[in-house]
Amino acid sequence: MTWGRAAASCTRESGVGFCCEMMRDKVETECDQHPNPFECPDNLIYHQPEPSDERYGLIIHDGGSSYIAIRYCPWCGSALPGMDDEDEPTE
């Protein structure tokens, strides 16, 4: 199975840029009650911003720090940086 690439891609300006305002809003969510993003039920997106290993993921709210890596923005469909071809599933 080959995974297709979205026509759009996450645009970057100076520093961290986001593909759409919804993604920016979800990544930048901060909670006064939960300093750990994995503990806050309102936090949906995990973002590891290190340029050498940038990743995005959907947080799994199971009491741990698990997430499911995502390759495309759930709101606008743009390709997200950080997923190498070696991360692609194969048949």
Buried (B, 14 or more C-beta within 10 A) or exposed (E): EEEEEBEBBBEEEEEEEBBBEBBBEBBEEEEEEEEEBBBBEEBBBBBEEEEEEBBBBBBEBEEEEEBEBBBBBBBBEBBBBBBEEEEEEEE
